[in-house]
Amino acid sequence: MSESMAPVAFVYDRCASRTVRHLEMRLLGCDSYVDRMGWSMAGRWIDRGDDALTVQRPKLVALLDAMQEAAAAREVLCLVHNWGRLSADGPERLAFQTRIVRAGGWSETTFGESDRRGRTLLVGRRP
């Protein structure tokens, strides 16, 4: 797959902790996964502190805006280390995944879990 046709990964994480060691390890894992898959990376969006704990998530909103714009030209996805990076709460996580689908992409973890095939099921949900 040529790089110009490869999907573009928008890496997302959240970190409420003052220590960033685990965050750095997760981001390194995302970088490695993007390379292994042969994707391009659009960048990283990280909600920190209190923003990481609410449903407002200003960096995730910015990611969705950028993703929606890029989706007009290429396949796009939101890459997270694991589903907990979106939310530990199941219904809240599904609401975030639905917002990603509505922005034109899909979600995937560095463990190969993906909602790419189930995107049409998520679109019918109300976030």
CYANA upper distance limits for C-alpha pairs under 8 A (distance plus 0.5 A):
  1 MET  CA      5 MET  CA      7.10
  1 MET  CA      6 ALA  CA      6.69
  1 MET  CA     38 GLY  CA      8.13
  2 SER  CA      6 ALA  CA      6.61
  3 GLU  CA     38 GLY  CA      7.59
  3 GLU  CA     39 TRP  CA      7.21
  3 GLU  CA     40 SER  CA      7.14
  5 MET  CA     74 ARG  CA      7.55
  6 ALA  CA     38 GLY  CA      7.38
  6 ALA  CA     39 TRP  CA      5.72
  6 ALA  CA     40 SER  CA      7.08
  6 ALA  CA     74 ARG  CA      8.28
  6 ALA  CA     75 GLU  CA      7.84
  7 PRO  CA     39 TRP  CA      5.93
  7 PRO  CA     40 SER  CA      6.95
  7 PRO  CA     74 ARG  CA      6.84
  7 PRO  CA     75 GLU  CA      5.13
  7 PRO  CA     76 VAL  CA      5.80
  7 PRO  CA     77 LEU  CA      7.64
  8 VAL  CA     39 TRP  CA      6.31
  8 VAL  CA     40 SER  CA      5.26
  8 VAL  CA     41 MET  CA      5.93
  8 VAL  CA     42 ALA  CA      6.60
  8 VAL  CA     74 ARG  CA      7.58
  8 VAL  CA     75 GLU  CA      6.79
  8 VAL  CA     76 VAL  CA      5.29
  8 VAL  CA     77 LEU  CA      6.86
  9 ALA  CA     34 VAL  CA      7.59
  9 ALA  CA     39 TRP  CA      7.13
  9 ALA  CA     40 SER  CA      6.61
  9 ALA  CA     41 MET  CA      5.21
  9 ALA  CA     42 ALA  CA      6.34
  9 ALA  CA     43 GLY  CA      8.10
  9 ALA  CA     76 VAL  CA      6.49
  9 ALA  CA     77 LEU  CA      5.57
  9 ALA  CA     78 CYS  CA      6.31
  9 ALA  CA     79 LEU  CA      6.56
 10 PHE  CA     41 MET  CA      6.71
 10 PHE  CA     42 ALA  CA      5.82
 10 PHE  CA     43 GLY  CA      6.22
 10 PHE  CA     44 ARG  CA      6.78
 10 PHE  CA     45 TRP  CA      8.10
 10 PHE  CA     63 LEU  CA      7.46
 10 PHE  CA     67 MET  CA      7.69
 10 PHE  CA     76 VAL  CA      7.89
 10 PHE  CA     77 LEU  CA      6.54
 10 PHE  CA     78 CYS  CA      5.26
 10 PHE  CA     79 LEU  CA      6.44
 11 VAL  CA     30 CYS  CA      7.58
 11 VAL  CA     41 MET  CA      8.08
 11 VAL  CA     42 ALA  CA      8.20
 11 VAL  CA     43 GLY  CA      6.69
 11 VAL  CA     44 ARG  CA      5.18
 11 VAL  CA     45 TRP  CA      6.71
 11 VAL  CA     78 CYS  CA      6.25
 11 VAL  CA     79 LEU  CA      5.25
 11 VAL  CA     80 VAL  CA      6.56
 12 TYR  CA     44 ARG  CA      6.37
 12 TYR  CA     45 TRP  CA      5.48
 12 TYR  CA     46 ILE  CA      6.30
 12 TYR  CA     60 LEU  CA      7.54
 12 TYR  CA     63 LEU  CA      8.31
 12 TYR  CA     78 CYS  CA      7.13
 12 TYR  CA     79 LEU  CA      6.69
 12 TYR  CA     80 VAL  CA      5.99
 12 TYR  CA     85 ARG  CA      8.11
 12 TYR  CA     86 LEU  CA      8.48
 13 ASP  CA     23 LEU  CA      8.20
 13 ASP  CA     27 LEU  CA      8.41
 13 ASP  CA     44 ARG  CA      8.43
 13 ASP  CA     45 TRP  CA      7.10
 13 ASP  CA     46 ILE  CA      5.38
 13 ASP  CA     47 ASP  CA      7.09
 13 ASP  CA     80 VAL  CA      6.81
 13 ASP  CA     81 HIS  CA      8.13
 13 ASP  CA     85 ARG  CA      5.99
 13 ASP  CA     86 LEU  CA      7.71
 14 ARG  CA     23 LEU  CA      8.47
 14 ARG  CA     46 ILE  CA      5.69
 14 ARG  CA     47 ASP  CA      5.08
 14 ARG  CA     48 ARG  CA      6.23
 14 ARG  CA     52 ALA  CA      5.50
 14 ARG  CA     85 ARG  CA      6.59
 14 ARG  CA     86 LEU  CA      8.13
 15 CYS  CA     20 VAL  CA      8.11
 15 CYS  CA     23 LEU  CA      7.22
 15 CYS  CA     46 ILE  CA      7.75
 15 CYS  CA     47 ASP  CA      6.82
 15 CYS  CA     48 ARG  CA      5.33
 15 CYS  CA     49 GLY  CA      6.80
 15 CYS  CA     52 ALA  CA      6.26
 16 ALA  CA     48 ARG  CA      5.85
 16 ALA  CA     49 GLY  CA      4.62
 16 ALA  CA     50 ASP  CA      6.85
 16 ALA  CA     51 ASP  CA      8.26
 16 ALA  CA     52 ALA  CA      6.03
 16 ALA  CA     53 LEU  CA      7.37
 17 SER  CA     48 ARG  CA      8.34
 17 SER  CA     49 GLY  CA      7.16
 18 ARG  CA     49 GLY  CA      8.26
 20 VAL  CA     24 GLU  CA      6.53
 21 ARG  CA     25 MET  CA      6.85
 22 HIS  CA     26 ARG  CA      6.70
 23 LEU  CA     27 LEU  CA      6.67
 24 GLU  CA     28 LEU  CA      6.62
 25 MET  CA     29 GLY  CA      6.75
 26 ARG  CA     30 CYS  CA      6.81
 26 ARG  CA     81 HIS  CA      6.28
 27 LEU  CA     31 ASP  CA      6.68
 27 LEU  CA     81 HIS  CA      7.94
 28 LEU  CA     32 SER  CA      6.71
 29 GLY  CA     33 TYR  CA      6.64
 29 GLY  CA     81 HIS  CA      7.43
 29 GLY  CA    110 THR  CA      7.34
 30 CYS  CA     34 VAL  CA      6.66
 30 CYS  CA     79 LEU  CA      7.55
 30 CYS  CA     80 VAL  CA      7.45
 30 CYS  CA     81 HIS  CA      6.67
 30 CYS  CA    110 THR  CA      6.63
 31 ASP  CA     35 ASP  CA      6.84
 32 SER  CA     36 ARG  CA      6.62
 33 TYR  CA     37 MET  CA      6.60
 33 TYR  CA    110 THR  CA      6.44
 34 VAL  CA     38 GLY  CA      6.67
 34 VAL  CA     39 TRP  CA      5.83
 34 VAL  CA     40 SER  CA      7.44
 34 VAL  CA     41 MET  CA      7.44
 35 ASP  CA     39 TRP  CA      6.86
 35 ASP  CA     40 SER  CA      8.41
 45 TRP  CA     59 LYS  CA      5.99
 45 TRP  CA     60 LEU  CA      7.05
 45 TRP  CA     62 ALA  CA      8.31
 45 TRP  CA     63 LEU  CA      6.82
 46 ILE  CA     59 LYS  CA      6.44
 46 ILE  CA     60 LEU  CA      7.96
 47 ASP  CA     51 ASP  CA      6.05
 47 ASP  CA     52 ALA  CA      5.40
 47 ASP  CA     57 ARG  CA      6.74
 47 ASP  CA     58 PRO  CA      7.42
 47 ASP  CA     59 LYS  CA      5.90
 47 ASP  CA     60 LEU  CA      7.63
 48 ARG  CA     52 ALA  CA      5.52
 49 GLY  CA     53 LEU  CA      7.81
 50 ASP  CA     54 THR  CA      7.28
 51 ASP  CA     56 GLN  CA      7.49
 51 ASP  CA     57 ARG  CA      5.88
 51 ASP  CA     58 PRO  CA      7.52
 52 ALA  CA     57 ARG  CA      6.88
 53 LEU  CA     57 ARG  CA      8.47
 55 VAL  CA     92 GLU  CA      8.47
 56 GLN  CA     61 VAL  CA      8.38
 57 ARG  CA     61 VAL  CA      6.81
 58 PRO  CA     62 ALA  CA      6.78
 59 LYS  CA     63 LEU  CA      6.62
 60 LEU  CA     64 LEU  CA      6.66
 61 VAL  CA     65 ASP  CA      6.81
 62 ALA  CA     66 ALA  CA      6.78
 63 LEU  CA     67 MET  CA      6.42
 64 LEU  CA     68 GLN  CA      6.48
 64 LEU  CA     99 ARG  CA      8.21
 64 LEU  CA    100 ILE  CA      6.98
 64 LEU  CA    103 ALA  CA      6.47
 65 ASP  CA     69 GLU  CA      6.93
 65 ASP  CA    103 ALA  CA      7.85
 66 ALA  CA     70 ALA  CA      6.75
 67 MET  CA     71 ALA  CA      6.44
 67 MET  CA     76 VAL  CA      7.08
 67 MET  CA     77 LEU  CA      8.23
 67 MET  CA    103 ALA  CA      6.82
 67 MET  CA    104 GLY  CA      7.68
 67 MET  CA    105 GLY  CA      7.77
 68 GLN  CA     72 ALA  CA      7.62
 68 GLN  CA    103 ALA  CA      5.06
 68 GLN  CA    104 GLY  CA      6.27
 68 GLN  CA    105 GLY  CA      8.30
 70 ALA  CA     74 ARG  CA      6.74
 70 ALA  CA     75 GLU  CA      8.48
 70 ALA  CA     76 VAL  CA      7.64
 71 ALA  CA     75 GLU  CA      6.31
 71 ALA  CA     76 VAL  CA      6.30
 71 ALA  CA    103 ALA  CA      8.07
 71 ALA  CA    104 GLY  CA      6.10
 71 ALA  CA    105 GLY  CA      7.53
 75 GLU  CA    104 GLY  CA      8.45
 75 GLU  CA    105 GLY  CA      7.34
 76 VAL  CA    104 GLY  CA      7.47
 76 VAL  CA    105 GLY  CA      5.34
 76 VAL  CA    106 TRP  CA      7.44
 77 LEU  CA    100 ILE  CA      8.38
 77 LEU  CA    105 GLY  CA      5.22
 77 LEU  CA    106 TRP  CA      5.20
 77 LEU  CA    107 SER  CA      6.07
 77 LEU  CA    108 GLU  CA      7.61
 78 CYS  CA    100 ILE  CA      7.66
 78 CYS  CA    105 GLY  CA      7.49
 78 CYS  CA    106 TRP  CA      6.66
 78 CYS  CA    107 SER  CA      5.28
 78 CYS  CA    108 GLU  CA      6.87
 79 LEU  CA    107 SER  CA      6.42
 79 LEU  CA    108 GLU  CA      5.53
 79 LEU  CA    109 THR  CA      6.20
 79 LEU  CA    110 THR  CA      7.73
 80 VAL  CA     85 ARG  CA      6.72
 80 VAL  CA     86 LEU  CA      7.95
 80 VAL  CA    107 SER  CA      8.03
 80 VAL  CA    108 GLU  CA      6.82
 80 VAL  CA    109 THR  CA      5.40
 80 VAL  CA    110 THR  CA      7.06
 81 HIS  CA     85 ARG  CA      7.21
 81 HIS  CA    109 THR  CA      5.60
 81 HIS  CA    110 THR  CA      5.49
 81 HIS  CA    111 PHE  CA      7.89
 82 ASN  CA     86 LEU  CA      8.43
 82 ASN  CA    109 THR  CA      5.50
 82 ASN  CA    110 THR  CA      7.07
 82 ASN  CA    111 PHE  CA      7.62
 83 TRP  CA     87 SER  CA      7.15
 83 TRP  CA     88 ALA  CA      7.86
 83 TRP  CA     93 ARG  CA      7.95
 83 TRP  CA    109 THR  CA      7.19
 84 GLY  CA     88 ALA  CA      5.14
 84 GLY  CA     89 ASP  CA      8.45
 84 GLY  CA     93 ARG  CA      8.37
 86 LEU  CA     93 ARG  CA      6.19
 86 LEU  CA     96 PHE  CA      7.37
 87 SER  CA     92 GLU  CA      6.82
 87 SER  CA     93 ARG  CA      5.38
 88 ALA  CA     92 GLU  CA      8.41
 88 ALA  CA     93 ARG  CA      7.49
 89 ASP  CA     93 ARG  CA      6.50
 90 GLY  CA     94 LEU  CA      6.77
 91 PRO  CA     95 ALA  CA      6.75
 92 GLU  CA     96 PHE  CA      6.90
 93 ARG  CA     97 GLN  CA      6.69
 94 LEU  CA     98 THR  CA      6.53
 94 LEU  CA    122 LEU  CA      8.34
 94 LEU  CA    127 PRO  CA      8.32
 95 ALA  CA     99 ARG  CA      6.84
 95 ALA  CA    125 ARG  CA      8.31
 95 ALA  CA    126 ARG  CA      7.90
 95 ALA  CA    127 PRO  CA      4.96
 96 PHE  CA    100 ILE  CA      6.87
 96 PHE  CA    127 PRO  CA      7.76
 97 GLN  CA    101 VAL  CA      6.80
 97 GLN  CA    106 TRP  CA      7.87
 97 GLN  CA    107 SER  CA      6.98
 97 GLN  CA    122 LEU  CA      8.00
 98 THR  CA    102 ARG  CA      6.66
 98 THR  CA    119 ARG  CA      8.48
 98 THR  CA    122 LEU  CA      5.78
 98 THR  CA    123 VAL  CA      6.55
 98 THR  CA    125 ARG  CA      7.40
 98 THR  CA    126 ARG  CA      8.38
 98 THR  CA    127 PRO  CA      7.02
 99 ARG  CA    103 ALA  CA      6.74
 99 ARG  CA    127 PRO  CA      7.46
100 ILE  CA    104 GLY  CA      7.17
100 ILE  CA    105 GLY  CA      6.17
100 ILE  CA    106 TRP  CA      6.54
100 ILE  CA    107 SER  CA      7.51
101 VAL  CA    105 GLY  CA      5.36
101 VAL  CA    106 TRP  CA      5.84
101 VAL  CA    107 SER  CA      8.37
101 VAL  CA    119 ARG  CA      6.71
101 VAL  CA    122 LEU  CA      7.60
101 VAL  CA    123 VAL  CA      7.09
102 ARG  CA    123 VAL  CA      7.03
106 TRP  CA    114 SER  CA      7.98
106 TRP  CA    115 ASP  CA      6.62
106 TRP  CA    116 ARG  CA      5.70
106 TRP  CA    119 ARG  CA      7.26
107 SER  CA    114 SER  CA      6.25
107 SER  CA    115 ASP  CA      6.25
107 SER  CA    116 ARG  CA      7.22
108 GLU  CA    112 GLY  CA      7.01
108 GLU  CA    113 GLU  CA      6.05
108 GLU  CA    114 SER  CA      4.76
108 GLU  CA    115 ASP  CA      7.17
108 GLU  CA    116 ARG  CA      8.14
109 THR  CA    113 GLU  CA      5.74
109 THR  CA    114 SER  CA      7.01
115 ASP  CA    119 ARG  CA      6.49
118 GLY  CA    122 LEU  CA      7.23
119 ARG  CA    123 VAL  CA      6.95
120 THR  CA    124 GLY  CA      7.68
121 LEU  CA    125 ARG  CA      8.05
